[in-house]
Amino acid sequence: MDSYDLIVIGSGPAGRRAAVQAAKLGRQVLVIEGRRRVGGVSVHTGTIPSKTLRETALNLSGWRERGFYGSSYRVKKEISGSDLGVRLTKTLEHEVDVLEHQFQRNNVSTVAGMARFLDSHTLNVRCGDGSDLAVRGERILIAVGTAPLRPETIPFDQDHVLDSDAVIEAPRVPRSLTVIGAGVIGIEYATIFSALDVPVTLVEPRETFLDFVDREIINEFIHILRDRGMVIRLGCPIDRIEKGANGWPVTWLADGRRIRSDMVLYAAGRQGATDALELDKCGLSIDHRGRLKVNPATFQTEVEHIYAAGDVIGFPSLASTSMEQGRIAACHAFGLPIPPAPKYFPYGIYAVPEISTVGMNEEEVRQRGIGFEVGIARFRETSRGHIMGINSGMMKLIFSLKTRRLLGVHIIGEGATELIHIGQAVLNLKGTLDYFIENTFNYPTLAEAYKVAALDAWNRMPGA
């Protein structure tokens, strides 16, 4: 039986970062990946393919140029599933090649197969050829990610009723689409297909969605979506999904209304991909969604030498934070000092338009009783926004009245997930409104919105 200092189950963002970090510390590392090639959910069905699909849709549809050339402008008149698939295949091949090369450079061993625990240090790997391999790890990291929730009551058929994995595995452009679930995944796919001029109905059982995002940003987002024709049904639980006479699914809502569409995407939750691990053999338990509980400072589970990181431990389930979790787990496992994590990290939602946020939202500031002022900048007010033909999108900055410190940054619109990092740096360095007032920004840029928003807040600050 081969023994390793660290065995990593899963090669997504958390697993790859942990493996490379441990290897750089001179440890013997094995990565076990259930798929034929490394990359995990992030590369094969999650982060990378969904963002690639988004970019392809925006490019082929001419979405970014419609502010100048009109809503009927398109780069490619007829966009098919094969058009979407070409770029997906090329991008995913590149990502896998880069990751395989990274593992090779750092002497990280890999094996393709499904892992299950024999005891708290030993794993059995069922390889693709049907053979079994037993391996022992002094320390083990579980980074298996999640899989779409697939209730038995939903008639999935991989053609007209799909989960988010199936959308990527066989992309097609439907004549109409119903998306059930207004979480991050549901929102992203609903807006991507809407950008392709597909009629989209978004159904969410709750009255609100994306509750961690500032409500003013969400209200702006809803306005933008409805303005371009998307139907949004909030507070509408679904009763059932049936096949209609022509094979199209019919979604029945609890209030008696029904929605007929060519495709239904069920995106109402995900669950930890832990079923096959036989965690009872190593003394671990999971919650009702198959997720593991960890110490948030070290990412140790209930079993001291077994760690878990990434989506399998739940919120925030971001590729960026998963990478950092994996690195911290590997550092702790081998006694490397861990600097305190930054207090604030950004969230990015790759919808159309993008949403990104860092720090406290207005609701949180109010709950804490902090005196505050808000500054708003609309992208159409900037020269760069006008040049780009942007007619929507905004930036919201929140400042403390007492200390003038930046408390939160909330952006919706083109480039939001890139622009947020300026605010992230100022926030973590405890910067104030004066940074934005006194410093020069390149002109013309969308980043100028920081100065515009800061001046907007300054005009209403005491002593202005």
C-alpha positions in Angstrom: 0.0 0.0 0.0 1.4 3.4 -1.0 1.5 6.0 1.7 1.3 9.8 1.4 1.7 12.8 3.6 -1.5 14.2 2.2 -4.3 12.7 0.1 -6.7 15.1 -1.5 -10.0 13.9 -2.7 -11.1 16.2 -5.5 -9.1 18.5 -7.8 -11.3 21.5 -7.9 -10.1 24.9 -6.6 -9.8 23.8 -3.0 -8.1 20.5 -3.8 -5.6 21.8 -6.3 -4.5 24.7 -4.1 -4.1 22.4 -1.1 -2.2 19.8 -3.1 0.3 22.3 -4.6 0.8 24.1 -1.3 1.6 20.8 0.4 3.9 19.8 -2.4 5.8 23.1 -2.1 6.4 22.2 1.5 8.2 19.1 0.3 5.3 16.7 1.2 4.3 13.6 -0.8 0.8 14.4 -2.2 -1.8 12.3 -4.0 -4.9 13.8 -5.7 -7.8 11.5 -6.3 -10.3 12.7 -9.0 -13.5 10.9 -9.8 -13.5 12.2 -13.4 -11.3 11.0 -16.2 -9.3 14.2 -16.0 -8.5 16.7 -13.3 -10.3 19.9 -12.7 -13.3 19.0 -10.6 -16.8 20.6 -10.8 -15.2 24.0 -11.3 -13.6 23.1 -14.6 -16.0 20.6 -16.0 -19.5 21.7 -15.1 -19.3 24.7 -12.8 -17.4 28.0 -12.7 -15.3 27.8 -15.9 -17.9 26.4 -18.3 -20.7 28.7 -17.1 -18.5 31.8 -17.4 -17.3 30.6 -20.8 -20.9 30.1 -21.9 -21.7 33.6 -20.7 -18.8 35.2 -22.6 -19.8 33.2 -25.8 -23.4 34.4 -25.5 -22.4 38.0 -25.1 -19.9 37.9 -28.0 -22.1 36.1 -30.5 -25.2 38.0 -29.7 -23.5 41.4 -29.9 -24.9 42.2 -26.5 -22.3 44.7 -25.5 -22.8 46.8 -28.7 -26.5 47.1 -28.5 -26.4 50.3 -26.7 -25.2 51.9 -29.9 -26.6 49.7 -32.6 -30.0 48.8 -31.2 -31.6 45.8 -29.6 -31.8 43.9 -32.9 -28.1 44.0 -33.4 -26.4 40.5 -33.5 -22.9 39.4 -34.5 -24.3 36.0 -35.5 -27.9 35.8 -36.6 -28.6 32.2 -35.8 -26.8 30.9 -32.7 -26.9 27.2 -32.1 -25.8 24.8 -29.3 -22.8 23.8 -31.3 -21.7 27.5 -31.4 -21.8 27.5 -27.7 -20.0 24.1 -27.4 -17.0 25.0 -29.6 -15.7 27.6 -27.1 -16.6 25.5 -24.1 -14.5 22.6 -25.4 -11.5 24.7 -26.2 -11.5 26.5 -22.9 -12.0 23.4 -20.8 -9.1 21.6 -22.6 -6.8 24.6 -21.9 -7.8 24.6 -18.2 -7.2 20.9 -17.8 -3.8 21.1 -19.5 -2.7 24.0 -17.3 -3.7 22.1 -14.2 -2.1 18.8 -15.2 1.1 20.7 -16.0 0.9 22.4 -12.6 0.6 19.0 -10.8 3.6 17.6 -12.8 5.8 20.6 -12.1 5.2 20.2 -8.3 5.4 16.4 -8.3 1.8 15.9 -7.2 0.7 12.4 -8.0 -2.8 11.9 -9.4 -5.2 9.0 -9.9 -8.6 8.8 -11.6 -11.1 6.9 -9.7 -13.9 7.0 -7.0 -12.6 7.1 -3.5 -14.2 5.6 -0.4 -12.9 5.4 3.2 -11.8 2.0 4.7 -10.8 3.7 7.9 -9.8 7.2 9.0 -6.4 6.9 7.2 -7.0 4.5 4.4 -8.9 4.9 1.2 -9.9 2.5 -1.5 -9.9 3.9 -5.1 -12.1 2.2 -7.7 -10.2 3.0 -11.0 -11.8 3.4 -14.4 -10.7 -0.1 -15.5 -12.5 -1.6 -12.6 -9.4 -2.3 -10.5 -9.0 -1.3 -6.9 -6.2 0.7 -5.3 -5.7 1.1 -1.6 -3.8 4.1 -0.3 -2.9 5.6 3.1 -2.8 9.2 4.0 -1.2 10.7 7.1 -3.6 13.6 6.5 -6.6 13.7 4.2 -8.5 16.7 2.6 -12.0 16.2 1.4 -12.7 18.6 -1.5 -15.3 16.8 -3.5 -17.5 19.8 -4.2 -21.2 19.5 -4.8 -23.8 18.2 -7.3 -27.1 19.6 -8.4 -30.1 18.7 -6.2 -32.3 16.4 -8.1 -35.6 15.7 -6.4 -37.4 12.5 -7.4 -40.5 14.5 -8.2 -38.8 16.4 -11.0 -39.0 14.5 -14.4 -35.4 15.1 -15.5 -34.8 13.9 -19.1 -31.6 15.7 -20.0 -33.3 17.4 -23.0 -36.3 19.4 -21.9 -36.0 19.2 -18.1 -32.4 19.6 -17.0 -30.1 20.5 -14.1 -27.1 22.9 -14.4 -24.7 20.0 -15.2 -26.8 18.9 -18.3 -26.9 22.5 -19.6 -23.1 22.4 -19.9 -22.7 18.8 -21.1 -25.0 19.3 -24.1 -25.6 23.0 -24.6 -28.5 24.1 -26.8 -30.4 27.3 -27.3 -34.1 26.6 -26.4 -37.1 28.5 -27.9 -38.2 29.4 -24.4 -36.8 28.7 -20.9 -38.2 28.4 -17.3 -35.6 28.6 -14.6 -36.6 27.3 -11.2 -34.5 28.7 -8.4 -33.1 32.3 -8.2 -29.9 31.4 -6.5 -26.5 32.4 -8.0 -26.6 29.5 -10.6 -30.2 30.0 -11.6 -29.7 33.8 -12.0 -26.6 33.4 -14.1 -28.2 30.9 -16.5 -31.5 32.8 -16.7 -29.7 36.0 -17.7 -27.3 34.3 -20.1 -30.1 32.8 -22.1 -32.0 36.0 -21.9 -29.0 37.8 -23.5 -29.5 35.3 -26.4 -33.0 36.6 -26.8 -34.6 33.5 -25.4 -37.9 34.3 -23.6 -37.1 33.4 -19.9 -39.3 33.0 -16.9 -37.6 32.9 -13.5 -39.5 31.2 -10.7 -38.4 31.5 -7.0 -40.5 30.1 -4.1 -39.3 32.8 -1.7 -40.3 36.4 -1.9 -36.7 37.5 -2.1 -33.4 36.2 -3.7 -29.7 36.8 -3.3 -30.3 38.1 0.2 -26.6 38.7 0.9 -26.6 41.4 -1.8 -27.5 45.0 -1.0 -31.3 45.4 -1.6 -30.8 48.6 -3.7 -28.6 46.6 -6.1 -31.1 43.8 -6.3 -34.0 46.3 -7.0 -31.9 47.8 -9.8 -31.2 44.2 -11.1 -34.9 43.3 -11.1 -35.7 46.5 -13.0 -33.1 45.8 -15.6 -34.3 42.2 -16.1 -38.0 43.1 -16.4 -37.2 46.0 -18.7 -35.7 43.6 -21.2 -38.7 41.2 -21.0 -37.8 38.6 -18.4 -40.7 37.3 -16.4 -39.9 37.1 -12.7 -42.2 35.1 -10.4 -41.2 35.6 -6.7 -43.1 33.9 -3.9 -44.2 31.1 -6.2 -43.5 27.6 -5.1 -43.9 25.0 -7.9 -46.5 22.3 -7.6 -45.3 19.9 -10.3 -43.8 19.6 -13.7 -45.6 17.6 -16.4 -44.9 16.8 -20.1 -47.3 18.6 -22.4 -48.9 17.3 -25.6 -46.0 18.4 -27.8 -43.3 17.1 -25.4 -42.6 20.5 -23.9 -42.7 20.6 -20.1 -45.5 22.5 -18.3 -44.5 23.9 -14.9 -47.5 24.2 -12.5 -47.2 26.8 -9.8 -48.8 26.4 -6.3 -51.2 29.3 -7.1 -52.6 27.4 -10.1 -50.8 29.2 -12.8 -48.8 27.2 -15.4 -45.8 28.0 -17.5 -45.2 26.1 -20.8 -41.6 26.3 -22.2 -39.2 24.4 -24.4 -36.8 23.9 -21.5 -36.9 23.9 -17.8 -33.7 24.4 -15.8 -34.1 23.2 -12.2 -31.5 25.1 -10.2 -33.0 25.0 -6.7 -30.0 24.0 -4.6 -27.0 21.7 -4.6 -25.8 19.0 -2.2 -22.3 17.8 -1.1 -21.0 15.0 -3.4 -20.2 12.8 -0.3 -22.6 9.9 -0.8 -19.9 7.5 -2.2 -17.2 8.3 0.4 -18.6 6.0 3.1 -17.8 8.7 5.7 -19.1 6.5 8.6 -16.0 4.4 8.2 -13.8 7.4 9.2 -16.1 8.8 11.9 -17.6 11.7 10.0 -21.2 12.8 9.6 -22.9 15.1 7.2 -25.9 17.5 7.3 -29.1 17.1 5.3 -27.4 18.5 2.2 -24.4 16.2 2.4 -22.1 18.9 3.7 -19.3 18.6 6.3 -18.8 20.8 9.3 -15.3 22.2 9.9 -13.4 24.5 12.2 -13.6 27.8 10.1 -10.0 28.8 11.2 -8.2 25.5 10.3 -10.8 23.6 8.1 -10.4 20.5 10.3 -13.4 18.2 10.6 -14.4 16.3 13.7 -11.6 13.9 12.9 -8.4 15.9 13.6 -6.3 14.8 10.7 -9.1 15.0 8.1 -9.8 18.4 6.6 -12.5 19.6 4.3 -12.7 22.7 2.1 -14.6 24.2 -0.8 -18.3 23.9 -1.7 -18.6 20.7 0.4 -18.5 22.8 3.6 -21.2 25.2 2.3 -21.3 29.0 2.2 -19.8 31.0 0.5 -19.2 28.3 -2.1 -17.0 30.5 -4.3 -14.0 29.3 -6.3 -11.9 32.1 -5.0 -12.6 31.4 -1.3 -12.3 27.6 -1.9 -8.7 28.1 -3.1 -7.8 30.0 0.0 -9.5 27.4 2.2 -7.5 24.7 0.6 -4.2 26.6 1.1 -5.0 27.3 4.7 -5.9 23.7 5.4 -2.6 22.5 3.9 -0.6 25.1 5.8 -2.2 24.1 9.1 -1.8 20.4 8.4 2.0 20.7 8.1 2.6 23.4 10.8 3.0 26.4 8.6 2.0 29.7 10.4 -1.3 31.0 9.0 -1.7 34.8 8.7 -5.1 36.0 9.7 -7.5 36.0 6.8 -8.6 39.4 5.4 -11.8 40.5 7.0 -13.5 41.2 3.7 -13.5 39.2 0.4 -15.6 39.9 -2.7 -18.6 38.1 -4.1 -19.0 37.9 -7.8 -22.2 36.9 -9.6 -21.6 36.5 -13.3 -25.1 37.3 -14.4 -25.9 39.7 -17.3 -25.3 42.3 -15.9 -22.6 41.3 -13.4 -23.1 41.9 -9.7 -20.2 42.2 -7.3 -20.1 43.2 -3.6 -17.6 43.5 -0.7 -18.1 44.6 2.8 -21.3 45.5 4.6 -24.5 46.2 2.7 -26.9 49.0 3.8 -29.1 46.6 5.7 -26.2 45.4 7.8 -25.0 48.9 8.5 -28.5 49.9 9.7 -28.7 46.8 11.9 -25.4 47.7 13.6 -26.6 51.2 14.3 -23.7 52.8 12.4 -24.2 56.4 11.1 -23.5 56.3 7.4 -23.8 58.1 4.1 -24.1 56.6 0.6 -22.6 57.7 -2.7 -24.0 56.5 -6.0 -22.5 56.6 -9.5 -24.2 55.4 -12.6 -22.0 54.1 -15.4 -23.8 56.1 -18.0 -22.5 59.2 -16.2 -18.9 58.3 -17.0 -17.2 59.1 -20.3 -16.1 55.5 -20.6 -19.6 54.3 -20.0 -20.9 56.5 -22.8 -18.1 55.4 -25.2 -19.0 51.7 -24.5 -22.7 52.4 -25.0 -23.6 51.4 -21.4 -27.1 52.6 -20.4 -27.4 50.8 -17.1 -25.3 49.8 -14.2 -24.3 51.6 -11.0 -21.8 51.7 -8.1 -22.8 52.2 -4.5 -20.3 53.2 -1.8 -21.1 53.2 1.9 -19.1 55.4 4.3 -19.1 55.8 8.1 -20.1 59.3 9.1 -17.9 59.2 12.2 -14.7 57.9 10.8 -15.3 58.4 7.0 -14.1 54.9 6.5 -15.4 52.8 3.6 -17.8 50.2 4.8 -19.0 48.5 1.7 -18.9 48.5 -2.1 -21.8 47.2 -4.3 -21.6 47.2 -8.1 -24.0 46.1 -10.8 -23.1 46.4 -14.5 -20.3 45.8 -17.0 -17.0 44.9 -15.4 -18.4 44.7 -11.8 -16.4 41.7 -10.8 -13.1 43.4 -11.9 -13.9 46.9 -10.5 -14.7 45.5 -7.0 -11.0 44.8 -6.3 -10.3 48.5 -5.9 -12.9 48.7 -3.2 -11.7 45.5 -1.6 -8.1 46.9 -1.2 -9.3 50.2 0.3 -11.7 48.3 2.6 -9.1 45.9 3.9 -6.6 48.7 4.4 -9.1 50.7 6.4 -9.2 53.5 3.8 -11.6 56.4 3.9 -13.6 58.5 1.6 -10.6 60.8 1.2 -8.7 58.2 -0.8 -11.2 58.4 -3.6 -11.4 62.2 -3.5 -7.7 62.9 -3.4 -6.4 60.3 -5.9 -6.4 60.3 -9.7 -8.1 57.6 -11.8 -7.3 56.9 -15.4 -9.6 58.7 -17.8 -11.8 57.5 -19.4 -12.4 54.4 -17.3 -15.3 52.8 -15.5 -13.2 53.0 -12.4 -13.8 56.7 -12.3 -17.2 55.7 -10.9 -15.4 55.4 -7.5 -14.6 59.1 -7.5 -18.0 60.1 -8.8 -19.7 58.0 -6.0 -17.3 59.3 -3.4 -18.0 62.9 -4.4 -21.7 62.1 -4.3 -21.4 61.0 -0.7 -19.0 63.8 0.3 -21.6 66.4 -0.9 -23.9 65.2 1.9 -21.3 64.6 4.6 -21.2 66.9 7.6 -19.0 69.9 6.8 -19.1 69.4 3.1 
